Amino acid sequence: ESANPCKAIQTGPHSYQLWLRCDLYTVKHTQWFYFRVQNTKAGASYRFTIMNLLKTDSLYNHGMKLLMYSEREAVRKRVGWHRVGHHIKYTKNNLRREDCRS
């Protein structure tokens, strides 16, 4: 897959920790992400905690939502990319900037 997570750890039935690769051509920054989710259960809420974002603030704290594209909704409802998510919270963590290689 084309994506920038370097590893995902399942922490509950529908929750995951995602560790991102550093952005290309930067000094180990991680400001963006994209990934694919498959085989979800209808009606279930999924939680993704992105572990190594290091900025002190983000537009997610000011109302911005994630962009999502569903192949199923594109065919059935003619819906393309759209904003989704609830209870979105961004907090700086105390992790060190280390390249994720595993």
C-alpha positions as CSV (number, residue, x, y, z in Angstrom):
1,E,0.0,0.0,0.0
2,S,1.0,3.6,-0.5
3,A,0.8,5.1,2.9
4,N,3.0,6.7,5.5
5,P,2.3,4.6,8.7
6,C,5.3,2.5,9.6
7,K,3.4,0.4,12.1
8,A,-0.1,-0.1,13.6
9,I,-0.8,-1.7,17.0
10,Q,-4.3,-2.9,17.8
11,T,-5.1,-1.7,21.4
12,G,-8.7,-2.8,21.6
13,P,-11.5,-4.4,19.4
14,H,-11.8,-1.2,17.3
15,S,-8.8,0.9,18.4
16,Y,-5.3,1.3,17.0
17,Q,-2.1,3.2,17.6
18,L,-0.5,4.4,14.4
19,W,3.2,5.3,14.2
20,L,4.0,7.4,11.1
21,R,7.1,7.6,9.0
22,C,8.7,11.0,8.9
23,D,7.7,13.3,6.0
24,L,10.0,13.2,3.0
25,Y,12.5,16.0,2.6
26,T,12.1,17.3,6.1
27,V,14.2,17.1,9.3
28,K,12.0,14.2,10.8
29,H,8.7,16.1,10.7
30,T,5.3,14.3,10.8
31,Q,2.5,16.7,9.8
32,W,0.4,14.7,7.4
33,F,-0.9,11.1,7.2
34,Y,-2.9,8.8,4.9
35,F,-3.7,5.2,5.2
36,R,-6.3,2.6,4.2
37,V,-8.8,0.8,6.4
38,Q,-10.4,-2.4,5.2
39,N,-12.8,-5.1,6.6
40,T,-14.6,-2.8,9.0
41,K,-17.8,-3.7,10.8
42,A,-21.0,-1.8,10.0
43,G,-22.1,0.4,12.9
44,A,-18.8,0.1,14.8
45,S,-16.8,3.2,15.7
46,Y,-13.0,3.0,15.2
47,R,-10.4,5.0,17.0
48,F,-7.0,5.8,15.5
49,T,-4.4,7.4,17.8
50,I,-1.5,8.8,15.9
51,M,1.4,8.6,18.3
52,N,4.2,10.6,16.9
53,L,2.8,14.0,15.9
54,L,4.9,16.6,17.7
55,K,3.5,20.1,16.9
56,T,2.1,22.0,19.9
57,D,-1.3,22.7,18.1
58,S,-3.2,21.7,15.1
59,L,-6.2,22.8,13.0
60,Y,-7.9,19.7,14.3
61,N,-8.3,21.5,17.7
62,H,-10.1,24.3,15.8
63,G,-12.8,22.3,14.0
64,M,-11.0,20.7,11.1
65,K,-12.1,17.1,10.3
66,L,-10.4,14.3,8.5
67,L,-10.9,13.6,4.8
68,M,-12.2,10.2,3.9
69,Y,-12.9,8.4,0.6
70,S,-15.1,5.3,0.6
71,E,-15.1,3.2,-2.6
72,R,-18.5,1.8,-1.5
73,E,-20.1,5.2,-1.0
74,A,-18.6,6.5,-4.3
75,V,-20.4,3.7,-6.2
76,R,-23.6,3.6,-4.2
77,K,-24.1,7.3,-3.3
78,R,-21.7,9.1,-5.7
79,V,-19.9,10.6,-2.8
80,G,-16.2,11.5,-3.2
81,W,-13.8,12.8,-0.6
82,H,-15.6,14.2,2.4
83,R,-14.9,15.4,6.0
84,V,-15.6,13.0,8.8
85,G,-14.9,12.3,12.4
86,H,-16.0,13.2,15.9
87,H,-14.2,13.8,19.2
88,I,-11.1,14.7,17.2
89,K,-8.4,15.9,19.6
90,Y,-4.8,16.8,18.9
91,T,-2.3,16.9,21.8
92,K,1.5,17.2,21.6
93,N,3.2,14.2,23.1
94,N,6.6,13.9,24.7
95,L,8.1,11.4,22.3
96,R,11.5,12.1,20.8
97,R,11.9,12.6,17.0
98,E,13.2,9.3,15.9
99,D,12.8,7.8,12.5
100,C,10.4,4.9,12.5
101,R,12.0,2.0,10.6
102,S,10.1,-1.1,11.8
